[in-house]
Amino acid sequence: MRLREFAVDLETPLSTAKGDIERREGFLVAVDAAGETGVGEATPLPGWTESLGDCRDALADLAEGDAAADADSVSALEDGTLADAPAARHAVSLAVADARARAADRPLAASLATDSHTSLPVNATLGDDGPEATVEAAEAAVELGYDCLKLKVGARDPTDDVARLRAVREAVGPDVSLRADANAAWDRWTADRFLDSVEELGLDLDYLEQPLPADELDGHAVLRRLHDTPIALDESLAAVPPQRALASNAADVLVCKPMALGGPDRVRDLAARARDAGVDVVVTTTIDAVVARLGALHVAASLPGERAHGLATASLLDADLAADPAPVREGRMRVPEGPGLGIDVSALFS
């Protein structure tokens, strides 16, 4: 196993429910498995995963221990040093999956599912500016080919957020999907007010993402019962076991971050459980570098359905580790056709 530490800056700080993100630091991991070398990425984000220091320690322990010799079987690591380190586990899991796909001479998505997609729609994410600036950003995104827009809400009075959504809906028309992400900013009364207004105006949201604090599964379940607008859970998946979130009937959609869940295999397992429960899945990133973004794209492409995913995050970085082989074009990302992730491992470690 080889490790490479890296850091990439964001173009501008990104505000989230867990604080501002200005820089992403992490590790590239190269693993030999199935006669090939695969690459993975661990870019921890406290609040979602272990800390950078804990991730470093977990990977170093693995590289020095006996488990490194058994890298062809991620299951052998489940009870070892990576049990409480999802970002580190993501790197190893992705690297092994990449190596196996390279050995089979197939793209990773095709090695995960025989009916994988070759391209996927992705959503554009708009900030929390006022109505005029939000409309300008929405129109620019639609001009670029996006047909799904996600607006940040929750930083102002719900009445103002409804006005922003209404202005965007009037500007882009009925054929563009709109999502709203509150980043756990509201209590149930505030979320009720917002949803009442949205539904009275017929703004037709694709879903409202994480309106309530992450551990309030019962509150999200109540919102689902009282309103027609689908509810999506994101932060909750880092705060409670995903199986508990499913069992609570708190979501119509799970927003799955492979880095936070611990790897592509865990995303696919959760997606299968969600599908059995009648819950949809959207794959997104933790503002990762190119290797993890590609991994998320391949995982999303291996899932059934063609809902827009939250993978258009490369533009948030000031620079990256390598050229992106899957840029967004006309609101879609095409899965690289080469074996594995579709990126040159040797160039990443040169």
C-alpha positions as CSV (number, residue, x, y, z in Angstrom):
1,M,0.0,0.0,0.0
2,R,1.3,3.5,-0.9
3,L,0.0,6.7,0.6
4,R,0.2,10.3,-0.7
5,E,-0.9,13.2,1.4
6,F,-2.5,16.2,-0.4
7,A,-4.3,19.5,0.1
8,V,-6.5,21.4,-2.3
9,D,-8.1,24.8,-1.6
10,L,-11.6,25.8,-2.5
11,E,-12.2,28.8,-4.8
12,T,-14.4,30.4,-2.1
13,P,-15.3,29.1,1.3
14,L,-18.4,26.9,1.4
15,S,-20.9,27.3,4.2
16,T,-22.5,24.2,5.6
17,A,-24.5,23.2,8.7
18,K,-21.2,22.1,10.3
19,G,-19.2,25.2,9.5
20,D,-17.3,26.8,6.6
21,I,-15.1,24.6,4.4
22,E,-12.0,26.4,3.0
23,R,-9.6,23.6,2.2
24,R,-9.8,19.9,1.7
25,E,-6.9,17.7,3.0
26,G,-6.5,14.0,2.6
27,F,-4.7,11.0,1.3
28,L,-4.4,9.0,-1.9
29,V,-4.1,5.3,-1.4
30,A,-2.7,2.8,-3.9
31,V,-3.5,-0.8,-3.3
32,D,-2.4,-3.9,-5.2
33,A,-5.3,-6.4,-5.7
34,A,-6.3,-8.9,-8.3
35,G,-3.0,-8.4,-10.1
36,E,-3.6,-4.6,-10.7
37,T,-3.0,-1.4,-8.8
38,G,-6.1,0.6,-7.8
39,V,-6.4,4.1,-6.3
40,G,-8.6,5.4,-3.6
41,E,-9.0,8.7,-1.8
42,A,-9.5,9.6,1.9
43,T,-10.6,13.2,2.3
44,P,-12.0,13.3,5.9
45,L,-14.5,15.9,7.0
46,P,-15.0,16.2,10.7
47,G,-18.7,16.0,11.6
48,W,-19.1,13.5,8.7
49,T,-16.0,11.3,9.1
50,E,-13.0,10.9,11.4
51,S,-10.5,13.7,11.7
52,L,-7.5,14.1,9.4
53,G,-5.2,12.9,12.2
54,D,-7.3,9.8,12.9
55,C,-7.5,9.1,9.2
56,R,-3.7,9.4,8.9
57,D,-3.2,7.0,11.8
58,A,-5.7,4.5,10.5
59,L,-4.1,4.3,7.1
60,A,-0.6,4.2,8.6
61,D,-1.6,1.3,10.9
62,L,-3.1,-0.5,8.0
63,A,-0.1,0.0,5.7
64,E,2.2,-1.3,8.4
65,G,0.0,-4.2,9.6
66,D,-0.9,-7.7,8.5
67,A,-4.2,-6.4,7.0
68,A,-2.3,-4.8,4.1
69,A,-1.5,-8.2,2.8
70,D,-5.2,-9.0,2.6
71,A,-6.2,-5.9,0.7
72,D,-8.0,-8.0,-1.9
73,S,-10.8,-8.5,0.7
74,V,-12.2,-5.4,2.2
75,S,-14.4,-7.5,4.4
76,A,-11.3,-8.6,6.3
77,L,-10.9,-5.0,7.4
78,E,-14.3,-4.5,8.9
79,D,-13.3,-5.4,12.4
80,G,-9.8,-3.9,12.1
81,T,-8.3,-0.5,12.2
82,L,-10.8,1.0,9.7
83,A,-14.0,0.2,11.6
84,D,-14.4,3.8,13.0
85,A,-12.6,5.6,10.1
86,P,-15.1,5.9,7.2
87,A,-12.8,8.1,5.1
88,A,-9.9,5.8,5.4
89,R,-12.1,2.8,4.7
90,H,-13.5,4.6,1.6
91,A,-10.0,5.0,0.3
92,V,-9.2,1.3,0.7
93,S,-12.6,0.1,-0.5
94,L,-12.4,2.3,-3.6
95,A,-8.8,1.3,-4.4
96,V,-9.7,-2.4,-4.2
97,A,-12.8,-1.9,-6.4
98,D,-10.7,0.1,-8.9
99,A,-8.0,-2.6,-9.0
100,R,-10.6,-5.4,-9.6
101,A,-12.3,-3.4,-12.3
102,R,-9.0,-2.8,-14.0
103,A,-8.2,-6.5,-13.8
104,A,-11.5,-7.2,-15.5
105,D,-10.8,-4.5,-18.1
106,R,-14.1,-2.8,-17.4
107,P,-15.1,0.6,-16.1
108,L,-15.8,0.5,-12.3
109,A,-19.5,1.2,-12.8
110,A,-19.8,-1.7,-15.2
111,S,-18.0,-4.0,-12.8
112,L,-20.4,-3.1,-10.1
113,A,-23.6,-3.5,-12.2
114,T,-24.2,-5.1,-15.5
115,D,-26.8,-2.5,-16.4
116,S,-24.8,0.6,-15.4
117,H,-25.4,4.0,-16.9
118,T,-22.9,5.6,-19.3
119,S,-23.8,9.1,-18.2
120,L,-25.9,10.8,-15.5
121,P,-27.7,14.1,-15.0
122,V,-26.3,16.2,-12.1
123,N,-27.8,19.1,-10.3
124,A,-26.4,22.6,-10.1
125,T,-26.1,24.1,-6.6
126,L,-27.1,27.7,-6.1
127,G,-26.1,29.7,-3.0
128,D,-28.3,31.6,-0.6
129,D,-28.3,35.0,-2.2
130,G,-31.3,37.2,-2.6
131,P,-34.0,36.6,-5.3
132,E,-32.4,38.6,-8.1
133,A,-28.9,37.0,-7.7
134,T,-30.4,33.6,-7.3
135,V,-32.5,34.0,-10.4
136,E,-29.4,35.1,-12.3
137,A,-27.5,32.0,-11.1
138,A,-30.4,29.7,-12.0
139,E,-30.8,31.1,-15.5
140,A,-27.0,30.7,-16.0
141,A,-27.1,27.1,-14.9
142,V,-30.1,26.3,-17.2
143,E,-28.2,28.0,-20.0
144,L,-25.3,25.5,-19.4
145,G,-27.7,22.6,-19.7
146,Y,-28.7,21.8,-16.1
147,D,-32.3,20.7,-15.7
148,C,-32.1,20.2,-11.9
149,L,-31.2,23.1,-9.5
150,K,-30.6,22.9,-5.7
151,L,-31.1,26.0,-3.7
152,K,-29.7,26.6,-0.3
153,V,-32.4,27.7,2.2
154,G,-32.5,28.2,5.9
155,A,-30.2,31.2,6.3
156,R,-33.1,33.7,6.4
157,D,-36.8,33.8,7.2
158,P,-38.7,31.0,5.4
159,T,-40.9,33.7,3.7
160,D,-37.8,35.1,2.0
161,D,-36.7,31.6,1.0
162,V,-40.1,30.9,-0.5
163,A,-39.9,34.2,-2.4
164,R,-36.5,33.1,-3.8
165,L,-37.9,29.8,-4.9
166,R,-40.9,31.4,-6.5
167,A,-38.7,33.8,-8.4
168,V,-36.6,30.9,-9.7
169,R,-39.6,28.8,-10.6
170,E,-41.1,31.7,-12.6
171,A,-37.8,32.3,-14.3
172,V,-36.9,28.7,-15.3
173,G,-40.4,27.3,-15.9
174,P,-42.0,24.0,-14.9
175,D,-39.6,21.6,-16.7
176,V,-36.6,22.3,-14.4
177,S,-36.5,20.4,-11.2
178,L,-36.0,22.4,-8.0
179,R,-34.5,21.1,-4.8
180,A,-34.2,23.0,-1.5
181,D,-31.5,22.2,1.1
182,A,-32.0,23.6,4.6
183,N,-28.8,22.0,6.1
184,A,-30.7,21.1,9.3
185,A,-31.4,24.8,10.0
186,W,-35.1,24.7,11.1
187,D,-37.4,23.4,13.8
188,R,-40.5,21.6,12.8
189,W,-42.8,24.6,13.0
190,T,-40.5,26.6,10.7
191,A,-40.3,23.7,8.2
192,D,-44.1,23.4,8.3
193,R,-44.5,27.0,7.5
194,F,-42.0,26.7,4.6
195,L,-43.7,23.6,3.2
196,D,-47.2,25.0,3.5
197,S,-46.2,28.0,1.5
198,V,-44.3,26.0,-1.1
199,E,-47.2,23.7,-1.7
200,E,-49.8,26.5,-1.7
201,L,-47.9,28.2,-4.4
202,G,-47.4,25.0,-6.4
203,L,-43.7,25.4,-6.6
204,D,-43.3,21.6,-7.1
205,L,-40.0,20.8,-5.2
206,D,-38.3,17.6,-6.2
207,Y,-37.5,17.4,-2.5
208,L,-36.7,19.3,0.6
209,E,-33.3,18.2,2.0
210,Q,-32.6,18.0,5.7
211,P,-35.0,20.6,7.1
212,L,-34.5,19.5,10.7
213,P,-31.5,18.7,13.0
214,A,-29.8,15.4,12.0
215,D,-31.1,13.3,15.0
216,E,-34.7,14.4,14.6
217,L,-35.9,11.4,12.7
218,D,-39.4,11.5,14.2
219,G,-39.8,15.1,13.2
220,H,-38.9,14.3,9.6
221,A,-41.3,11.4,9.6
222,V,-44.1,13.8,10.7
223,L,-43.2,16.2,7.9
224,R,-43.5,13.3,5.4
225,R,-47.0,12.5,6.7
226,L,-48.2,16.1,6.7
227,H,-46.9,17.3,3.4
228,D,-46.7,16.1,-0.2
229,T,-43.2,17.4,-0.8
230,P,-40.7,14.6,-0.6
231,I,-38.2,14.8,2.3
232,A,-34.5,13.9,1.8
233,L,-32.0,13.1,4.6
234,D,-28.3,14.0,4.3
235,E,-26.7,15.0,7.6
236,S,-28.8,12.4,9.4
237,L,-26.9,9.6,7.7
238,A,-23.7,10.8,9.6
239,A,-25.6,11.2,12.9
240,V,-27.5,7.9,13.2
241,P,-27.1,4.5,11.6
242,P,-28.5,4.6,8.1
243,Q,-30.6,1.5,8.8
244,R,-32.3,3.4,11.6
245,A,-33.0,6.3,9.3
246,L,-34.7,3.9,6.9
247,A,-36.7,2.1,9.6
248,S,-38.0,5.5,10.9
249,N,-39.9,6.3,7.7
250,A,-38.2,9.7,7.9
251,A,-37.2,10.0,4.2
252,D,-38.3,9.7,0.6
253,V,-34.7,10.1,-0.5
254,L,-31.3,9.4,1.0
255,V,-28.5,11.7,0.0
256,C,-25.5,9.3,0.2
257,K,-21.9,10.5,0.5
258,P,-19.5,7.6,-0.2
259,M,-16.7,9.2,1.8
260,A,-19.0,9.5,4.9
261,L,-20.5,6.1,4.5
262,G,-17.2,4.3,4.1
263,G,-16.9,3.4,0.5
264,P,-18.7,2.4,-2.7
265,D,-19.7,-1.0,-1.3
266,R,-21.5,0.6,1.6
267,V,-23.3,3.0,-0.7
268,R,-24.5,0.2,-2.9
269,D,-25.6,-1.9,0.1
270,L,-27.5,1.1,1.6
271,A,-29.1,1.8,-1.8
272,A,-30.3,-1.8,-2.1
273,R,-31.9,-1.5,1.4
274,A,-33.4,1.8,0.5
275,R,-34.9,0.5,-2.7
276,D,-36.5,-2.4,-0.8
277,A,-38.1,0.2,1.5
278,G,-39.3,2.3,-1.4
279,V,-36.7,5.1,-0.8
280,D,-34.7,6.7,-3.5
281,V,-31.0,7.5,-3.4
282,V,-29.0,10.5,-4.6
283,V,-25.2,10.3,-4.5
284,T,-23.1,13.3,-3.7
285,T,-19.6,14.2,-2.5
286,T,-18.0,15.8,0.6
287,I,-16.3,18.3,-1.8
288,D,-13.6,15.7,-2.7
289,A,-10.7,15.7,-5.1
290,V,-10.9,14.0,-8.5
291,V,-10.4,10.3,-7.4
292,A,-13.2,10.3,-4.9
293,R,-15.5,12.3,-7.3
294,L,-14.9,9.7,-10.0
295,G,-15.6,7.0,-7.5
296,A,-18.9,8.6,-6.6
297,L,-19.8,9.0,-10.3
298,H,-19.2,5.3,-10.9
299,V,-21.2,4.3,-7.9
300,A,-24.1,6.5,-8.9
301,A,-23.9,5.1,-12.4
302,S,-24.2,1.6,-11.0
303,L,-27.6,2.3,-9.4
304,P,-30.9,2.0,-11.1
305,G,-32.9,5.0,-12.1
306,E,-31.7,8.3,-13.5
307,R,-32.3,10.9,-10.8
308,A,-29.9,13.9,-10.9
309,H,-27.0,13.4,-8.5
310,G,-25.0,15.9,-6.6
311,L,-21.7,15.3,-8.2
312,A,-21.0,18.7,-10.0
313,T,-18.5,19.8,-7.3
314,A,-15.2,20.0,-9.2
315,S,-15.8,23.7,-9.9
316,L,-15.7,24.4,-6.1
317,L,-12.0,23.6,-6.0
318,D,-9.3,26.1,-6.9
319,A,-7.1,23.3,-8.2
320,D,-7.2,19.5,-8.4
321,L,-4.9,16.5,-8.2
322,A,-5.3,15.7,-11.9
323,A,-7.3,16.6,-15.0
324,D,-11.0,15.6,-14.5
325,P,-11.9,12.9,-17.1
326,A,-15.6,13.4,-16.4
327,P,-16.4,17.1,-16.6
328,V,-20.0,18.4,-16.6
329,R,-21.4,19.0,-20.0
330,E,-24.9,20.0,-20.7
331,G,-25.9,19.2,-17.1
332,R,-24.5,15.6,-17.4
333,M,-21.4,13.7,-16.5
334,R,-20.2,10.9,-18.7
335,V,-18.6,7.8,-17.0
336,P,-15.0,7.4,-18.3
337,E,-14.8,4.4,-20.6
338,G,-11.4,3.2,-19.5
339,P,-10.8,0.4,-17.0
340,G,-11.5,1.1,-13.3
341,L,-11.9,4.7,-12.4
342,G,-10.6,5.8,-15.8
343,I,-7.6,7.7,-14.3
344,D,-3.9,7.1,-14.5
345,V,-2.7,5.8,-11.1
346,S,1.0,6.3,-11.8
347,A,0.6,10.0,-12.6
348,L,-1.1,10.5,-9.3
349,F,1.9,9.1,-7.4
350,S,4.7,10.5,-9.6
